[in-house]
Amino acid sequence: MAVNAIVRVDGDNVDHALKLLKKKIEREGLIREIKKHAYYEKPTEVRRKKLLKARRKQQKLQRKLQKSYKNA
């Protein structure tokens, strides 16, 4: 994965340029991707994490729906 992130520095405003670079990198998801590939994960672990994430998402959605029904 190659990403060309170019940020221009106007005058001595390096802090602002660094802030823009960090935003671009975050938007592209580079940090998340690097952390994900920092070490090897077995395929079973990947599947297990994926299932747990989906389960948490479903539970969150159910809580949200129950809360909206109670308020209605």
Order of alpha helices (4+ residues) and beta strands (2+ residues): alpha-alpha-alpha
